[in-house]
Amino acid sequence: MLCWPIFSSGHRGALFAAFTPGVNIIRMLLIGSGMWKDEATVKSMSRFGDRRELLRGPLYYALTITGACAIYWRTSPVAIAAICNLCAGDGVADIVGRRFGRQKIPYNKNKSIAGSVAMALAGFLASVGFMCYFASFGYVEKSWEMLLGFLVVSLASAFVESLPISTELDDNLTVTLTSILLGHLVF
């Protein structure tokens, strides 16, 4: 998203920006299915060293970023919310949850209160940061309504990510879907 301003404003710019993460979709599919061997990628993008893990979280990251580029582009707060909650929110939740997550959420012992709070906060702050960044280029207009929308989406994404169903499905998928669906309601 930091590089989006270097692309042209039209649909071609959006598609060109979507190209790189789009290539990663193909890469995740090939490596995850076993059609292409790349142990270094598997080690760097999986938790347990199983190539099939690439068909879940890493694939959802690439799909989210590609879709945000191609569909929403840089004028949509939905794109900002989806990418920031997935990348910043979920990423920080994992780090904080592992380091400080001694107190677990009562309804999901796989998630911690510290991780969920960190997710909501990081997703929200990253979204606000990108709102300001994109506003400086004239792509979006800063507003209290958008700020409140980011807060609602970040809180909801953190809550959904904390649910046991998110652990079963994949929190990268549920965070993305929550951010996009709720984003359409609040923005």
SVG drawing of the C-alpha trace seen along z (x, -y; Angstrom):
<svg xmlns="http://www.w3.org/2000/svg" viewBox="-24 -16 39 48">
<polyline fill="none" stroke="black" stroke-width="0.4" points="0.0,0.0 2.9,-2.3 3.8,-1.9 0.3,-2.5 0.8,-6.2 3.5,-5.4 1.0,-3.7 -1.3,-5.5 -4.8,-6.3 -6.8,-4.4 -7.9,-0.8 -4.6,0.2 -2.6,-1.1 -4.8,1.0 -4.3,4.1 -0.6,3.5 -0.3,3.0 -2.3,6.3 0.1,8.2 2.9,8.9 0.6,10.2 -1.3,12.0 1.9,13.8 2.2,14.9 -1.3,16.5 0.0,18.7 3.2,19.4 1.3,20.4 -0.9,22.7 2.0,24.4 4.2,24.8 1.3,25.7 0.0,28.3 3.4,29.9 3.8,29.1 6.8,26.9 9.4,27.6 10.7,24.6 11.6,25.6 12.9,22.1 9.5,20.6 7.7,23.3 10.0,22.8 9.5,19.0 5.7,19.0 4.6,21.9 4.5,22.6 5.1,26.3 7.0,26.8 4.1,28.3 3.8,27.0 0.0,27.4 -0.1,24.5 0.7,22.2 -2.8,23.0 -4.3,21.2 -2.9,18.1 -0.3,17.1 -2.7,17.7 -5.4,15.6 -2.9,12.8 -2.1,12.8 -5.7,13.0 -6.7,10.1 -4.0,7.8 -4.6,8.7 -8.3,8.2 -7.9,4.9 -5.7,3.6 -7.8,4.8 -11.3,4.2 -11.1,1.4 -7.8,-0.3 -6.5,-3.3 -9.7,-5.4 -11.6,-2.9 -11.5,-2.7 -12.5,1.0 -9.2,1.8 -7.4,-0.1 -9.3,1.7 -9.0,5.2 -5.2,5.0 -4.4,3.2 -6.4,5.5 -5.0,8.6 -1.4,7.5 -0.8,5.2 -3.6,6.4 -3.2,10.1 0.6,9.8 0.9,7.9 -1.7,10.1 0.5,13.1 3.7,11.5 2.0,9.9 -0.1,13.0 2.9,15.3 5.0,12.9 2.4,11.6 -0.6,13.9 -0.8,15.7 -4.4,14.8 -6.5,16.6 -10.0,15.7 -12.6,17.7 -14.4,18.9 -11.2,19.8 -8.1,21.1 -6.1,20.7 -6.3,16.9 -5.2,14.4 -6.7,11.2 -3.4,9.4 -3.2,10.7 -6.8,9.6 -6.3,6.2 -3.1,5.8 -4.9,6.8 -7.7,4.3 -5.2,1.5 -2.7,2.3 -5.4,2.7 -7.0,-0.5 -3.8,-2.6 -2.5,-1.2 -5.8,-2.0 -5.7,-5.6 -2.1,-5.9 -3.0,-4.9 -6.1,-7.1 -3.8,-10.0 -1.2,-8.8 -3.7,-8.4 -5.4,-11.7 -2.1,-13.4 -2.3,-12.3 -6.0,-13.2 -7.2,-9.6 -9.5,-9.7 -10.8,-12.5 -9.9,-12.3 -13.0,-12.4 -14.1,-11.5 -16.7,-9.1 -14.0,-7.2 -11.9,-7.1 -14.9,-5.7 -15.5,-3.2 -11.9,-2.0 -12.4,-1.6 -15.6,0.5 -14.1,2.7 -10.9,3.2 -12.8,4.1 -15.1,6.5 -12.2,8.1 -10.4,8.7 -13.6,10.2 -14.2,12.5 -10.5,13.5 -10.9,14.5 -13.8,16.9 -13.1,20.6 -14.5,20.8 -11.7,18.5 -9.2,21.0 -10.9,23.8 -11.4,22.0 -8.3,19.7 -8.2,16.4 -6.7,14.8 -9.8,15.7 -12.3,14.6 -10.4,11.3 -10.5,10.4 -14.2,11.3 -15.1,9.4 -13.2,6.3 -14.7,6.3 -18.3,7.1 -18.4,4.7 -16.4,2.2 -19.2,2.0 -21.7,1.3 -19.8,-1.4 -18.1,-3.3"/>
</svg>
